[in-house]
Amino acid sequence: MEDLRLILAIVGIIAVIVLLIKKVETRTALIGVGLILCVLCFKPMDAFTAFTASMTKAGLIKAICASMGFAFVMKFTKCDQHLVNALTKPLGNIGFFLIPMVTLLTYMINIAIPSAAGCSAAVGATLIPLLMASGVRPAMAGAAVFAGVFGSVLSPGNAHNIFVTEMVVKSGNAGYTVQDVIKVQMPSAFVALGIVLVCITLMAFVFKDYSKGKNYLIETGIEEKNTKDLKVNYLYALMPLVPLIILIIGGTSLNKVPFLAWTKMGVAEAMLIGGVLSIFVTMTNPQTIVKEFFNGMGSAYANVIGIIIAAGVFVAGLTACGAIDFIIELLKSEQNYVKFGGTFIPYLMGIITGSGDAATFAFNEAITSQAIQLGFEQDKLGMAASIAGALGRGSSPIAGACIVCAGLALANPVELAKRTALGMFISIVVIAFFIL
């Protein structure tokens, strides 16, 4: 009977992968397969219990919804585009080295604008035409931006950072914060950044993607975006960074300075302060800002927390089959495999599905929650899975961010992925073998 249940679990995992490849809506695939597994194991209520339990995780809801609300305000006021233009203006025409510079810049902006697709759209609208006008082939212009959208692993508004923080707090470490989990992620994040910058430069040589004096905008018939002509308001450009600055100060010894003590706060509070301040800086109708903020909160619950809820139902299905207990017992006896499972599984799922979210949330819910029993710290394992999923997404031609960049460059998404995949793969190998 146990063998039959394990077979069911394997079939369920394969079914989810196939459904996601076929572009079935992520939440539907996870909830559907999880519910079916629970029913087949005569534990249907486990699926509904998991669903309702995930609906009311206060820490997750506060931080994620507030972060997305703030992102909507930044997009509506165009503060995000002012930030992009302010940072790209100094680049000018620096030739071949513009390629790694754009990747680095996108990475940094992605910390402030953590949505991969959203950051790609905001950054790509300016930087991709700039690259193409400077002699960079369309595929590499798109790839340079796409390669940088894993900077969100260092963002306080990143759903995975918040999820792992909440997990550590529930395990008994009440004083643990998002800033603490970001410190854990930093070695992997910066090593991966260095590797990706070297590899994207190498790929530009290999594919001969730079031709000095050539303007690919003219050749492809693309007109430069109006956003490039946007006159930068530096106060507007500062707005997306406000919550980030507050959280960095509040999470370090700087908060001991008397007049900075107020910065010690949660993610949600920092996002709210950023939203309120943007009303005065942009002189936008407060009613409109409030409306956009709540629209963003609703979107976060539906699209981000919705995936967390769905992943919980899927994990409940695997648990009902006995698969989770089996994996935990296996990893207890073979602990050397834990770090490889925590990196390569989310990485491969990210490539296959174009999104590391479903795989990473499911892995962290199922395995990282048991990390202490497996001889690992929850934050280290959880954040390894998080960056692994992001790196997998950065290798996938079906990732939303890749498709956005390819669309802006009028290039084939597969050509973009061919240029980013090497850096992402070497990064995950280094993280699995040398950092975790």
N, C-alpha and C positions, 0 to 999 in steps of 0.2 A: 504493500500500500504506500509506504514511504517513497519507494522508487517511482511509483506512478505519479505521485505528487511532484517530485522533483522534475520528472519529464514534463509535467504540465507547466511548471515554472519556466523551464527552458523554452518551451513552445511560446509561452507568454512573452518572454523577453524578445524572442525572434519576431513575434507578431508586432510588438511595439516598434522595433527597428524598421520592419517592412512598411508599417503604416506611416511612420514619420518620413521615410524615403519617398513614399507615394504622396506626400504632402497632406496627409490627413491632419486635421487640426490637433495640435499637441495635447491639449487638455482632454479632448475627446478620446484620443488614442490611449492615454494613460488611465483615465477613469474607466473607459470601456473594458480594457484588458484586465485591470485590477478587479473590477466588479465581477467579471466572468470567472476569474480565478477563485475569488471568494465563494461564489455560488457553487462552482464545481467541487470545492473542498467543504461544502455544507457549512460555510461560515459567512453568509451574505451580509450580516449586520456589521462585520468587521470593516467592510468597505465604507459603510455609511458613518460608522463611528470615527474612522480615520478622516473622512471628509469634514465632519463637523468639528473635530478636534483642531484641524488646521485652520478653520475659518476664523478662530478667535485668538490667534497668537499675538498678544498685544504688542510686544516689542517689534515684531516684524511689520505689523500693520502700520504702526506709528511712523517708523523710519522710512519704509519703502513708499508708502502713500505720500508722505510729506516730500520726499525726494522727487517723486514724479510730478507732484503738484508744482514744485519750484521749477522743474524742467519745462513744464508747460508755460509758466509765466515768462521764463527766459526766451522761449521760442516766440511767444506772442509779441513781446516787446522788442524782439530782434537783438536782445543783448548778447545772445550766443553768437550771432553773426558779427557783431561789433568786436567781440573778443577774438574771433577767428581772423578778421581783417586786421586788427591791431597787431596780432602776432605775425601775420604773413607779410605785412608791409616792409619790414626791415630786410626781408630775404632778397628782394630785388631779383637780379639775374646773376646767380653765382655758379651757373653752369652745371656740370655733372653732379657736384656735391649737393645740389638742390634735392636730389632723390632721397638720400638718407636724412637730410634736414627735414623734409616734409614728413617722413615716417616718425621722426622724433617729435616734431611739433604736434602731429596728430595724436601721438601717445599722450603727450602732456595735456592737450585739450580734452582728450577722452576721460581724463581724471575728473575734470570739471563738468563734462557732458557725458555721463556714463553709458548712455544707450549707444550700442555699436552702430546700428542703422542710422540713428539720429545724428550721431557725431559724423558719420560718413557723409551724410547729406549736407550738414552745415559746413564741414571742412572741405569736402570735395567740390562744392560749388565754386569755391575760390581757388583752391590749390591745384586741382586737376587741370583747369584751363591754364594756370600759371606754368605748370610743368610742361604741358603740351606746347605752349607758346615759346618755351625756352629750349625746345629741341628734344623733349622726352617723348618716346612713342606712347600712344594711347594706353596700351596694356600696362606698361610700367607706371604711367601716371596714375592709373587707377590702383595698381598694386601698392604703390608707395603709401597711399592713404589707407588702403585696406590693411596693410601690414601693421599699422599703428593702433588699430582699434582693439587693443587688449590692455590699454592703459587703465581702463575702468577697474581692473583688479586692485588698484590702489585708491579707489574712490569710496568715501564714507557712505555714499548713496547706493553703492553696488548691493544688489539683493543678496548675493552669496556671502558678502562680508557680514551683513546684518544677520543672515541666517545662522552662520557659524558662531557669531558672537552670542546670539540667543541660546544656542546649544551649549556653549561653554558656561554661560550664566546658570542655565538649568541644572548643570552637573555639579553646581555648588560654588562656583567662583563668582560671587555676587558683584564684585567690583570690576569685572572684565568689561571692556568697552570696544567699540568699533576701531578706535585708534590703536588699541592693543593688537587686534587681529591684522590690521594693516602693517604693523611693524613686523609681524611674523611673515607676511607676504613679500616684504621688500627685497630680501635676497633673491628669491626666485624671479620677481618682477624685473629687477634691474639686470640680472644676468641674462634673462630672456631678451630684454630690450637690446643689450649689447650684441647678442648673437644675431638677432633679427636685423639690426642695422648693418652688420658686416655682411650678412647673407643677401640682403636686398641690393647692396652695392655690388656684390659679386655677380648676382643674377643680371644686373644691368650690363655688366661687362660680357657675360656669357651670351645674352640675347641681343647684344649690340643695340641697346635701347636709347642711346643718346647720340644725337647728330647735331653738332654745334652749328648754330645759325639757321636751323630749320624750324619752321613754325607749323606744327601738326594741327593747330586749330584751323589754319587756312586749308590744309590738305583734306581734313575730314569735314569741313564745312560747319564746324561748331562755332556758334557765336559766344563770345565771352558773356558770362552771367552778369546781370545787373548788380548782383551783390558785390561784385568786385569793385564797382564804382561807389559803393556806400561810403559816405564820409564818416570816418571813425569818431565816435564820441567815447572818450576814454573812461568816463564815469560809467557809461553803459557797459563798456567792455569789462569793467571791474565787477559788475554785479554777479556773474556766474561763479566768481571766485570767493564771494563773501562767506558762504557757509563753510567752504573748504578752509579758508583762513581762520575762521572762528574755531573750527574743530581741531586744526593743527595746533593752534595756540593753547586751546583748552586741554589738549591731550599731552602736552609737554610741560616741562618745568617752568615755561613762560607764564603759566596760569598762577604762579606764586607771586608774580609782580602784583602789588595791591590793586592797581587800576585795571588789571587784566583778569582778575579772579572770576569775573562774571562769565568768561568764555568757557568755563567748565560746564558743559551741557551735553544733551543728547543730539543725535542727528536731526530728529524732527524739529526741535527748537531752533537749531541753526538754520534749517531750511525756511522756517517761518519768518525768522528775522530777515533773511535774504529777500523773501517775498515782500515783506512790509517795506523794507528799505527801497526796493525797486519802484514802489509806488511814488515815492518822493523824488527819486532820481530821474525817472522817465516821465513824471507828471501824467501818468496814465490814470484814467478813471478808476478809483478803488473798486467799484462794482465789477468792472471788467477783470481786474486782477484777481479778485476773490472768485469770480466765476471760472476763470482759467485754472486757478489753483485747485478748485474742487473737481473740475473736469479731469485734471491730471491725477488727482487722488483716485477717482473712479476708474480711470484707465489702469492705474497701478494695481488696484484690487482685481480687476478683471484679467489683466494680461500677465502680471508678475506673480502676485499672490495666488492667482488662479492656477498657475503652473505648479506652485508649491503644494497647493491643495491636491491637485491631480497626481503629483508625484507621490504624495502620502497615500493615496488610494491604491496606486500601483504597488507600492511597497507593502501595503496591507495584504494585497493579493499574493505577493511572493512569500510573505510571512505565513499566511494561511496554508500555503503549500509546504512550509517547512524549509524553504530555500534559504531564507536569511539565517536561521539557526545553523543550517548545514554549512553555509559559507563562513559564518563566524567561528564555528568549531574547526573548520579546515584552516582558516587563517591563524587561529590560536596555535595550532600545531606547526604551521608553516608561516611564521610571522615575516619571513623575508619577502613573501609575495604581497604583503599588504601595500607597501609603497608603490609597487608596480600596478596593482589593481586600482589604486587611488589616482594614478596618473594616466596610464595608457587606456583604461576603460573610458573615462570621460573624454579623453583626447580622440579616440577612434569614433565615439558616438558623435562628437562635435563635427568631425569630417563627414560622417555618413548622413547626418540629419541637417547639417547647416546651423545647428544651435547646440551649444554646450549646456544650456539651462536644464533641460529635462533629465539628461544623464547625470549632471552634477548634483542637482537637488535629490534625485533618487538615490545616488550613491551616498551622499552625506546623511540622508534620512536613515538609510539602512545600515551602513557600515561605520561612518564617522561617529554616529551616536554611540557606537560600541568600541570606539578607538582605545579607550583606557584598558579594556579587557584584552586588546590585541597588542598592547605594549607601545601604543602611539599616543601623542598628545592630540586632542581633538582639533585644536586650532591649526596645527601643522598639517595634519592629514586633510582637514576640510579645505584649507586654502590651497593645498597642492591640487586637489580635485577641481577647485575653482579655476585656477590658472590653466590647468590641463584642458578643461572644457573650452576656455577662451582661445587657447592655441589651436585646438582642433577646429574651432569655428574659423580661425584665421587661415586654415588650409582648405576650406570647403568652397567649391564654386557655387553651391546652392545657398550659402549664407546670405541673409538679407543685406548685410553690409557690402558683401562682394557684388551683389546684383546692383545695388545703388551706385557703387563706384564704377562698375562696368557700364552702366547706363549713362553716367555723366561723361565717360570717356569714349562712348560708342565702341566698346571693345567686348570681346567674348569673355564671360566670367571664368571660363576654364583657363584662359591665358593669364588672368590675374592670379589664380590659385597656383599655377605652375611657378610663378615668381615668388610667392610667399611661403610655399610648402616647406622648402628646405630649412629656412630659419626656424619655423615652428617645430619641425621634427627634431632638429638638433637641440632646441631649447627643452623639449619635453624629456629627451634622453638625459641631458645634463641634470635637470631637476630630479628625475627619478633615481639616477645613479650616484649623484654627487651632493645634492642639496637636502633631499628629504631624509 
